Amino acid sequence: MNEMLGAELQQLTHRGSSRLRIYEREEFRGQMMEFTEDCPQVHEEFNYHDIHSCNVLEGHWIFYEQPSYRGRQYYLRPGEYRRYTEWGAVTPKGGDITDQ
């Protein structure tokens, strides 16, 4: 059992470069911002409180619903997320992002 859990945790740990693009509108439209490291207050960098779509180009990321790494957390693997519902969010509100 512990070996299985260890293997799963190892898969979640990403070693290497990380790159994420977030967009103000669905389907990768509107203003775009690219991140390669943690951003503790996305709304200050991005000038929007909502993130409607994103593209995880490299690495694994966690979105937090509120600033200061609070609220719901959403784990994102590499891939395209055309709408916030595709990463499991109920609203497009975004607080912080961190790479794993």
MMTF fields as JSON, N, C-alpha, C and O atoms, coordinates in Angstrom:
{
  "mmtfVersion": "1.0.0",
  "mmtfProducer": "UNKNOWN",
  "numBonds": 399,
  "numAtoms": 400,
  "numGroups": 100,
  "numChains": 1,
  "numModels": 1,
  "chainsPerModel": [1],
  "groupsPerChain": [100],
  "chainIdList": ["A"],
  "bondAtomList": [4, 2, 8, 6, 12, 10, 16, 14, 20, 18, 24, 22, 28, 26, 32, 30, 36, 34, 40, 38, 44, 42, 48, 46, 52, 50, 56, 54, 60, 58, 64, 62, 68, 66, 72, 70, 76, 74, 80, 78, 84, 82, 88, 86, 92, 90, 96, 94, 100, 98, 104, 102, 108, 106, 112, 110, 116, 114, 120, 118, 124, 122, 128, 126, 132, 130, 136, 134, 140, 138, 144, 142, 148, 146, 152, 150, 156, 154, 160, 158, 164, 162, 168, 166, 172, 170, 176, 174, 180, 178, 184, 182, 188, 186, 192, 190, 196, 194, 200, 198, 204, 202, 208, 206, 212, 210, 216, 214, 220, 218, 224, 222, 228, 226, 232, 230, 236, 234, 240, 238, 244, 242, 248, 246, 252, 250, 256, 254, 260, 258, 264, 262, 268, 266, 272, 270, 276, 274, 280, 278, 284, 282, 288, 286, 292, 290, 296, 294, 300, 298, 304, 302, 308, 306, 312, 310, 316, 314, 320, 318, 324, 322, 328, 326, 332, 330, 336, 334, 340, 338, 344, 342, 348, 346, 352, 350, 356, 354, 360, 358, 364, 362, 368, 366, 372, 370, 376, 374, 380, 378, 384, 382, 388, 386, 392, 390, 396, 394],
  "bondOrderList": [1, 1, 1, 1, 1, 1, 1, 1, 1, 1, 1, 1, 1, 1, 1, 1, 1, 1, 1, 1, 1, 1, 1, 1, 1, 1, 1, 1, 1, 1, 1, 1, 1, 1, 1, 1, 1, 1, 1, 1, 1, 1, 1, 1, 1, 1, 1, 1, 1, 1, 1, 1, 1, 1, 1, 1, 1, 1, 1, 1, 1, 1, 1, 1, 1, 1, 1, 1, 1, 1, 1, 1, 1, 1, 1, 1, 1, 1, 1, 1, 1, 1, 1, 1, 1, 1, 1, 1, 1, 1, 1, 1, 1, 1, 1, 1, 1, 1, 1],
  "groupList": [{"groupName": "MET", "atomNameList": ["N", "CA", "C", "O"], "elementList": ["N", "C", "C", "O"], "formalChargeList": [0, 0, 0, 0], "bondAtomList": [1, 0, 2, 1, 3, 2], "bondOrderList": [1, 1, 2], "singleLetterCode": "M", "chemCompType": "L-PEPTIDE LINKING"}, {"groupName": "ASN", "atomNameList": ["N", "CA", "C", "O"], "elementList": ["N", "C", "C", "O"], "formalChargeList": [0, 0, 0, 0], "bondAtomList": [1, 0, 2, 1, 3, 2], "bondOrderList": [1, 1, 2], "singleLetterCode": "N", "chemCompType": "L-PEPTIDE LINKING"}, {"groupName": "GLU", "atomNameList": ["N", "CA", "C", "O"], "elementList": ["N", "C", "C", "O"], "formalChargeList": [0, 0, 0, 0], "bondAtomList": [1, 0, 2, 1, 3, 2], "bondOrderList": [1, 1, 2], "singleLetterCode": "E", "chemCompType": "L-PEPTIDE LINKING"}, {"groupName": "LEU", "atomNameList": ["N", "CA", "C", "O"], "elementList": ["N", "C", "C", "O"], "formalChargeList": [0, 0, 0, 0], "bondAtomList": [1, 0, 2, 1, 3, 2], "bondOrderList": [1, 1, 2], "singleLetterCode": "L", "chemCompType": "L-PEPTIDE LINKING"}, {"groupName": "GLY", "atomNameList": ["N", "CA", "C", "O"], "elementList": ["N", "C", "C", "O"], "formalChargeList": [0, 0, 0, 0], "bondAtomList": [1, 0, 2, 1, 3, 2], "bondOrderList": [1, 1, 2], "singleLetterCode": "G", "chemCompType": "PEPTIDE LINKING"}, {"groupName": "ALA", "atomNameList": ["N", "CA", "C", "O"], "elementList": ["N", "C", "C", "O"], "formalChargeList": [0, 0, 0, 0], "bondAtomList": [1, 0, 2, 1, 3, 2], "bondOrderList": [1, 1, 2], "singleLetterCode": "A", "chemCompType": "L-PEPTIDE LINKING"}, {"groupName": "GLN", "atomNameList": ["N", "CA", "C", "O"], "elementList": ["N", "C", "C", "O"], "formalChargeList": [0, 0, 0, 0], "bondAtomList": [1, 0, 2, 1, 3, 2], "bondOrderList": [1, 1, 2], "singleLetterCode": "Q", "chemCompType": "L-PEPTIDE LINKING"}, {"groupName": "THR", "atomNameList": ["N", "CA", "C", "O"], "elementList": ["N", "C", "C", "O"], "formalChargeList": [0, 0, 0, 0], "bondAtomList": [1, 0, 2, 1, 3, 2], "bondOrderList": [1, 1, 2], "singleLetterCode": "T", "chemCompType": "L-PEPTIDE LINKING"}, {"groupName": "HIS", "atomNameList": ["N", "CA", "C", "O"], "elementList": ["N", "C", "C", "O"], "formalChargeList": [0, 0, 0, 0], "bondAtomList": [1, 0, 2, 1, 3, 2], "bondOrderList": [1, 1, 2], "singleLetterCode": "H", "chemCompType": "L-PEPTIDE LINKING"}, {"groupName": "ARG", "atomNameList": ["N", "CA", "C", "O"], "elementList": ["N", "C", "C", "O"], "formalChargeList": [0, 0, 0, 0], "bondAtomList": [1, 0, 2, 1, 3, 2], "bondOrderList": [1, 1, 2], "singleLetterCode": "R", "chemCompType": "L-PEPTIDE LINKING"}, {"groupName": "SER", "atomNameList": ["N", "CA", "C", "O"], "elementList": ["N", "C", "C", "O"], "formalChargeList": [0, 0, 0, 0], "bondAtomList": [1, 0, 2, 1, 3, 2], "bondOrderList": [1, 1, 2], "singleLetterCode": "S", "chemCompType": "L-PEPTIDE LINKING"}, {"groupName": "ILE", "atomNameList": ["N", "CA", "C", "O"], "elementList": ["N", "C", "C", "O"], "formalChargeList": [0, 0, 0, 0], "bondAtomList": [1, 0, 2, 1, 3, 2], "bondOrderList": [1, 1, 2], "singleLetterCode": "I", "chemCompType": "L-PEPTIDE LINKING"}, {"groupName": "TYR", "atomNameList": ["N", "CA", "C", "O"], "elementList": ["N", "C", "C", "O"], "formalChargeList": [0, 0, 0, 0], "bondAtomList": [1, 0, 2, 1, 3, 2], "bondOrderList": [1, 1, 2], "singleLetterCode": "Y", "chemCompType": "L-PEPTIDE LINKING"}, {"groupName": "PHE", "atomNameList": ["N", "CA", "C", "O"], "elementList": ["N", "C", "C", "O"], "formalChargeList": [0, 0, 0, 0], "bondAtomList": [1, 0, 2, 1, 3, 2], "bondOrderList": [1, 1, 2], "singleLetterCode": "F", "chemCompType": "L-PEPTIDE LINKING"}, {"groupName": "ASP", "atomNameList": ["N", "CA", "C", "O"], "elementList": ["N", "C", "C", "O"], "formalChargeList": [0, 0, 0, 0], "bondAtomList": [1, 0, 2, 1, 3, 2], "bondOrderList": [1, 1, 2], "singleLetterCode": "D", "chemCompType": "L-PEPTIDE LINKING"}, {"groupName": "CYS", "atomNameList": ["N", "CA", "C", "O"], "elementList": ["N", "C", "C", "O"], "formalChargeList": [0, 0, 0, 0], "bondAtomList": [1, 0, 2, 1, 3, 2], "bondOrderList": [1, 1, 2], "singleLetterCode": "C", "chemCompType": "L-PEPTIDE LINKING"}, {"groupName": "PRO", "atomNameList": ["N", "CA", "C", "O"], "elementList": ["N", "C", "C", "O"], "formalChargeList": [0, 0, 0, 0], "bondAtomList": [1, 0, 2, 1, 3, 2], "bondOrderList": [1, 1, 2], "singleLetterCode": "P", "chemCompType": "L-PEPTIDE LINKING"}, {"groupName": "VAL", "atomNameList": ["N", "CA", "C", "O"], "elementList": ["N", "C", "C", "O"], "formalChargeList": [0, 0, 0, 0], "bondAtomList": [1, 0, 2, 1, 3, 2], "bondOrderList": [1, 1, 2], "singleLetterCode": "V", "chemCompType": "L-PEPTIDE LINKING"}, {"groupName": "TRP", "atomNameList": ["N", "CA", "C", "O"], "elementList": ["N", "C", "C", "O"], "formalChargeList": [0, 0, 0, 0], "bondAtomList": [1, 0, 2, 1, 3, 2], "bondOrderList": [1, 1, 2], "singleLetterCode": "W", "chemCompType": "L-PEPTIDE LINKING"}, {"groupName": "LYS", "atomNameList": ["N", "CA", "C", "O"], "elementList": ["N", "C", "C", "O"], "formalChargeList": [0, 0, 0, 0], "bondAtomList": [1, 0, 2, 1, 3, 2], "bondOrderList": [1, 1, 2], "singleLetterCode": "K", "chemCompType": "L-PEPTIDE LINKING"}],
  "groupTypeList": [0, 1, 2, 0, 3, 4, 5, 2, 3, 6, 6, 3, 7, 8, 9, 4, 10, 10, 9, 3, 9, 11, 12, 2, 9, 2, 2, 13, 9, 4, 6, 0, 0, 2, 13, 7, 2, 14, 15, 16, 6, 17, 8, 2, 2, 13, 1, 12, 8, 14, 11, 8, 10, 15, 1, 17, 3, 2, 4, 8, 18, 11, 13, 12, 2, 6, 16, 10, 12, 9, 4, 9, 6, 12, 12, 3, 9, 16, 4, 2, 12, 9, 9, 12, 7, 2, 18, 4, 5, 17, 7, 16, 19, 4, 4, 14, 11, 7, 14, 6],
  "groupIdList": [1, 2, 3, 4, 5, 6, 7, 8, 9, 10, 11, 12, 13, 14, 15, 16, 17, 18, 19, 20, 21, 22, 23, 24, 25, 26, 27, 28, 29, 30, 31, 32, 33, 34, 35, 36, 37, 38, 39, 40, 41, 42, 43, 44, 45, 46, 47, 48, 49, 50, 51, 52, 53, 54, 55, 56, 57, 58, 59, 60, 61, 62, 63, 64, 65, 66, 67, 68, 69, 70, 71, 72, 73, 74, 75, 76, 77, 78, 79, 80, 81, 82, 83, 84, 85, 86, 87, 88, 89, 90, 91, 92, 93, 94, 95, 96, 97, 98, 99, 100],
  "secStructList": [7, 2, 2, 2, 2, 2, 2, 2, 2, 2, 2, 2, 7, 7, 7, 1, 7, 7, 3, 3, 3, 3, 3, 3, 3, 4, 4, 4, 3, 3, 3, 3, 3, 3, 3, 1, 1, 7, 5, 1, 7, 2, 2, 2, 2, 2, 1, 7, 1, 5, 7, 7, 3, 3, 3, 3, 3, 3, 1, 7, 3, 3, 3, 3, 3, 3, 6, 6, 6, 3, 3, 3, 3, 3, 3, 3, 7, 1, 3, 3, 3, 1, 1, 4, 4, 4, 4, 6, 7, 1, 1, 7, 5, 7, 7, 3, 3, 3, 3, 7],
  "xCoordList": [0.824, 0.0, 0.866, 0.641, 1.862, 2.737, 3.522, 3.786, 3.903, 4.629, 3.759, 4.244, 2.466, 1.549, 1.415, 1.477, 1.234, 1.075, 2.338, 2.251, 3.497, 4.758, 4.891, 5.362, 4.48, 4.547, 3.62, 3.979, 2.431, 1.489, 2.036, 1.921, 2.622, 3.188, 4.362, 4.549, 5.145, 6.275, 5.793, 6.437, 4.671, 4.128, 3.682, 3.769, 3.208, 2.729, 3.88, 3.692, 5.055, 6.201, 6.865, 7.346, 6.89, 7.466, 8.825, 8.963, 9.809, 11.138, 11.458, 11.461, 11.721, 12.004, 11.329, 10.876, 11.271, 10.697, 9.176, 8.557, 8.605, 7.154, 6.736, 7.392, 5.634, 5.142, 3.632, 3.099, 2.953, 1.496, 1.049, 1.635, 0.011, -0.613, -2.051, -2.786, -2.45, -3.839, -4.461, -3.773, -5.781, -6.509, -7.729, -8.331, -8.074, -9.214, -10.56, -11.596, -10.559, -11.807, -11.683, -10.583, -12.821, -12.841, -12.183, -12.034, -11.788, -11.212, -9.925, -9.632, -9.152, -7.843, -7.934, -7.073, -8.984, -9.172, -8.913, -8.865, -8.75, -8.546, -7.102, -6.202, -6.9, -5.556, -4.963, -5.644, -3.664, -2.958, -1.756, -1.12, -1.447, -0.242, 0.413, -0.262, 1.743, 2.486, 3.275, 3.863, 3.278, 3.989, 4.968, 4.694, 6.105, 7.095, 7.435, 8.261, 6.797, 7.003, 5.755, 4.824, 5.745, 4.601, 4.214, 5.056, 2.929, 2.429, 1.421, 0.299, 1.811, 0.952, -0.304, -1.238, -0.353, -1.561, -1.767, -1.352, -2.41, -2.623, -3.37, -3.038, -4.369, -5.167, -4.331, -4.649, -3.277, -2.415, -1.538, -1.309, -1.048, -0.231, -1.085, -0.714, -2.218, -3.062, -4.079, -4.616, -4.347, -5.341, -6.769, -7.641, -7.01, -8.343, -8.488, -7.517, -9.689, -9.942, -10.381, -10.42, -10.708, -11.218, -10.249, -9.644, -10.117, -9.33, -10.299, -10.793, -10.567, -11.569, -11.0, -11.724, -9.713, -9.087, -7.588, -7.036, -6.941, -5.493, -4.899, -5.59, -3.605, -2.857, -1.614, -0.738, -1.549, -0.38, 0.594, 0.393, 1.637, 2.61, 3.655, 4.071, 4.077, 5.072, 4.807, 4.379, 5.059, 4.939, 3.525, 2.624, 3.353, 2.073, 1.831, 2.762, 0.587, 0.263, -0.921, -1.74, -1.011, -2.192, -2.734, -2.017, -4.031, -4.735, -5.394, -5.952, -5.327, -6.047, -7.145, -6.961, -8.281, -9.438, -9.256, -9.811, -8.482, -8.322, -6.846, -5.992, -6.541, -5.152, -4.58, -5.318, -3.269, -2.537, -2.734, -2.754, -2.878, -2.982, -4.11, -3.928, -5.277, -6.452, -7.568, -7.515, -8.567, -9.741, -9.532, -8.576, -10.443, -10.357, -9.076, -8.538, -8.597, -7.381, -7.737, -8.549, -7.106, -7.336, -5.992, -5.137, -5.819, -4.567, -4.647, -5.576, -3.676, -3.669, -2.424, -1.298, -2.648, -1.574, -1.369, -2.182, -0.302, -0.112, -1.322, -1.851, -1.734, -2.868, -3.608, -3.249, -4.648, -5.472, -6.755, -7.415, -7.086, -8.316, -9.081, -8.8, -10.038, -10.747, -11.731, -12.089, -12.166, -13.089, -12.703, -12.164, -12.97, -12.606, -13.27, -12.73, -14.407, -15.066, -14.259, -14.443, -13.374, -12.57, -11.495, -10.994, -11.125, -10.208, -10.973, -10.37, -12.31, -13.144, -13.662, -14.316, -13.386, -13.838, -15.319, -15.866, -15.946, -17.351, -17.475, -18.451, -16.474, -16.422, -15.036, -14.102, -14.89, -13.579, -12.636, -11.535, -13.062, -12.267, -10.914, -10.833, -9.858, -8.508, -7.749, -7.753, -7.097, -6.332, -4.834, -4.152, -4.33, -2.893, -2.652, -3.539, -1.432, -1.018, 0.366, 1.192, 0.604, 1.9, 2.273, 1.427, 3.537, 3.971, 4.452, 4.937, 4.313, 4.651, 5.875, 6.318],
  "yCoordList": [-1.198, 0.0, 1.258, 2.161, 1.328, 2.497, 2.657, 3.786, 1.559, 1.637, 2.263, 3.06, 1.906, 2.498, 3.987, 4.773, 4.379, 5.794, 6.557, 7.653, 6.002, 6.636, 6.83, 7.875, 5.831, 5.93, 7.024, 7.763, 7.133, 8.174, 9.558, 10.473, 9.728, 11.022, 11.381, 12.549, 10.394, 10.652, 11.145, 12.0, 10.618, 11.076, 12.524, 13.25, 12.963, 14.33, 15.325, 16.513, 14.869, 15.748, 15.919, 14.952, 17.136, 17.439, 18.085, 19.062, 17.54, 18.129, 18.6, 17.81, 19.872, 20.424, 21.77, 22.366, 22.234, 23.555, 23.503, 22.462, 24.643, 24.787, 25.999, 27.04, 25.849, 26.963, 26.852, 25.791, 27.952, 28.006, 29.316, 30.369, 29.243, 30.45, 30.519, 29.534, 31.69, 31.892, 32.968, 33.853, 32.87, 33.761, 34.347, 33.718, 35.551, 36.231, 35.732, 36.012, 34.995, 34.487, 33.005, 32.456, 32.374, 30.965, 30.787, 31.738, 29.532, 29.163, 29.916, 30.175, 30.269, 30.915, 32.278, 32.637, 33.019, 34.34, 35.423, 35.167, 36.624, 37.781, 37.897, 37.29, 38.68, 38.91, 37.603, 36.801, 37.404, 36.197, 36.601, 37.619, 35.801, 36.0, 34.645, 33.648, 34.617, 33.365, 33.39, 34.408, 32.252, 32.113, 30.947, 29.93, 31.117, 30.042, 29.742, 28.876, 30.462, 30.243, 30.67, 31.225, 30.406, 30.746, 32.216, 33.082, 32.464, 33.838, 33.945, 33.455, 34.585, 34.612, 35.471, 35.306, 36.373, 37.185, 37.442, 38.469, 36.494, 36.547, 37.809, 38.42, 38.209, 39.369, 40.641, 41.517, 40.758, 41.944, 41.89, 42.916, 40.701, 40.538, 40.595, 41.228, 39.931, 39.723, 40.84, 40.998, 41.616, 42.701, 42.203, 42.973, 40.937, 40.354, 39.403, 38.774, 39.3, 38.369, 37.008, 36.039, 36.924, 35.683, 35.101, 35.829, 33.796, 33.062, 32.094, 31.164, 32.308, 31.501, 30.305, 29.341, 30.346, 29.199, 29.248, 30.289, 28.111, 28.072, 26.923, 25.987, 27.027, 26.0, 25.693, 26.542, 24.464, 24.032, 23.441, 22.329, 24.18, 23.766, 22.82, 21.866, 23.087, 22.25, 22.254, 23.263, 21.138, 21.053, 20.776, 20.526, 20.826, 20.618, 21.838, 22.352, 22.305, 23.546, 23.347, 22.452, 24.173, 24.222, 25.639, 26.606, 25.744, 27.027, 27.095, 26.108, 28.247, 28.509, 29.512, 30.441, 29.309, 30.156, 31.577, 32.526, 31.727, 33.017, 33.368, 32.482, 34.656, 35.069, 34.436, 33.932, 34.477, 33.937, 32.431, 31.892, 31.768, 30.307, 29.766, 28.818, 30.39, 29.969, 29.545, 29.776, 28.926, 28.501, 27.165, 26.438, 26.87, 25.611, 25.542, 26.557, 24.303, 24.071, 23.193, 22.274, 23.504, 22.736, 22.308, 23.142, 21.01, 20.449, 20.358, 19.753, 20.956, 20.955, 20.264, 20.609, 19.294, 18.583, 19.248, 20.08, 18.899, 19.466, 19.184, 18.073, 20.214, 20.088, 21.398, 22.41, 21.359, 22.536, 22.471, 21.435, 23.575, 23.718, 24.894, 26.051, 24.602, 25.634, 26.448, 27.569, 25.866, 26.54, 26.17, 25.089, 27.045, 26.792, 25.53, 24.907, 25.144, 23.923, 22.67, 21.629, 22.76, 21.601, 21.272, 20.148, 22.217, 21.886, 21.708, 21.58, 21.699, 21.377, 22.554, 22.368, 23.763, 24.956, 25.218, 24.875, 25.827, 26.207, 27.627, 27.967, 28.455, 29.832, 30.081, 29.331, 31.118, 31.408, 32.187, 32.557, 32.432, 33.227, 32.561, 31.36, 33.364, 32.847, 33.73, 34.954, 33.11, 33.877, 33.749, 34.736, 32.539, 32.293, 31.053, 30.217, 30.95, 29.731, 29.338, 30.196, 28.06, 27.573, 26.366, 25.521, 26.281, 25.119, 24.045, 24.332, 22.823, 21.672, 20.982, 19.989],
  "zCoordList": [0.0, 0.0, 0.0, -0.806, 0.902, 0.954, -0.34, -0.754, -0.991, -2.252, -3.331, -4.134, -3.356, -4.339, -4.111, -5.057, -2.869, -2.549, -2.928, -3.484, -2.64, -2.995, -4.492, -4.941, -5.28, -6.736, -7.247, -8.164, -6.662, -7.071, -6.739, -7.555, -5.572, -5.201, -6.1, -6.441, -6.482, -7.36, -8.721, -9.33, -9.204, -10.475, -10.389, -11.379, -9.232, -9.073, -8.96, -9.224, -8.576, -8.436, -9.792, -10.384, -10.273, -11.579, -11.386, -10.65, -12.045, -12.017, -13.432, -14.376, -13.562, -14.878, -15.022, -14.045, -16.245, -16.484, -16.428, -16.65, -16.127, -16.043, -16.856, -16.827, -17.583, -18.397, -18.52, -18.844, -18.258, -18.24, -18.876, -18.627, -19.694, -20.254, -19.767, -19.836, -19.272, -18.862, -19.746, -20.256, -19.912, -20.819, -20.121, -19.25, -20.518, -19.906, -20.431, -19.829, -21.546, -22.126, -22.462, -22.515, -22.685, -23.082, -24.442, -25.21, -24.724, -26.019, -26.344, -27.511, -25.307, -25.475, -26.171, -26.973, -25.851, -26.448, -25.417, -24.214, -25.913, -25.049, -24.597, -25.177, -23.564, -23.042, -22.533, -21.895, -22.831, -22.408, -21.578, -21.847, -20.569, -19.775, -19.57, -19.314, -19.686, -19.522, -18.219, -17.853, -17.524, -16.259, -16.347, -16.984, -15.7, -15.606, -14.145, -13.858, -13.233, -11.802, -11.048, -11.631, -9.749, -8.903, -9.052, -9.286, -8.909, -8.901, -7.758, -7.879, -6.638, -5.46, -5.596, -4.811, -6.559, -6.742, -8.222, -8.76, -8.862, -10.313, -10.717, -11.732, -9.944, -10.352, -10.457, -11.261, -9.668, -9.772, -11.024, -11.665, -11.372, -12.574, -13.84, -14.828, -13.79, -14.964, -15.164, -16.26, -14.117, -14.145, -14.355, -14.758, -14.089, -14.139, -12.969, -12.548, -12.447, -11.348, -11.868, -11.11, -13.141, -13.711, -14.738, -15.525, -14.713, -15.698, -16.371, -15.733, -17.64, -18.328, -19.08, -19.334, -19.444, -20.114, -19.863, -19.508, -20.053, -19.873, -20.671, -21.073, -20.885, -21.596, -20.765, -20.603, -20.238, -19.483, -20.49, -20.98, -20.793, -21.802, -21.22, -21.878, -19.987, -19.315, -17.825, -17.265, -17.192, -15.743, -15.284, -16.086, -13.985, -13.328, -12.454, -11.834, -12.398, -11.7, -10.779, -10.989, -9.768, -8.907, -8.947, -8.689, -9.281, -9.205, -7.836, -7.357, -7.217, -5.98, -6.287, -7.074, -5.656, -5.917, -5.377, -5.931, -4.299, -3.649, -3.49, -3.523, -3.318, -3.082, -1.804, -0.957, -1.693, -0.539, -0.396, 0.711, -1.533, -1.583, -0.71, 0.054, -0.841, -0.067, -1.003, -2.211, -0.424, -1.173, -1.87, -1.598, -2.763, -3.506, -4.316, -4.759, -4.499, -5.275, -6.473, -6.375, -7.603, -8.827, -9.404, -9.701, -9.557, -10.067, -11.587, -12.122, -12.29, -13.749, -14.282, -13.925, -15.131, -15.831, -17.186, -17.589, -17.894, -19.235, -20.141, -20.175, -20.862, -21.769, -21.916, -21.313, -22.728, -22.996, -22.175, -22.106, -21.569, -20.793, -21.407, -21.092, -22.275, -23.045, -22.215, -22.576, -21.091, -20.173, -18.745, -18.507, -17.813, -16.419, -15.871, -14.957, -16.399, -15.931, -16.269, -15.639, -17.249, -17.636, -16.604, -16.589, -15.741, -14.647, -13.336, -12.271, -13.422, -12.267, -11.48, -10.454, -11.935, -11.207, -11.453, -12.501, -10.469, -10.57, -11.104, -11.773, -10.802, -11.29, -11.892, -11.609, -12.712, -13.3, -12.374, -12.781, -11.144, -10.205, -9.964, -9.704, -10.055, -9.829, -8.863, -8.994, -7.891, -6.913, -7.132, -7.409, -7.006, -7.121, -7.968, -8.14, -8.494, -9.18, -8.685, -8.372, -8.62, -8.196, -9.03, -9.321, -9.417, -10.191, -9.239, -8.144, -9.664, -8.817, -9.34, -8.762]
}
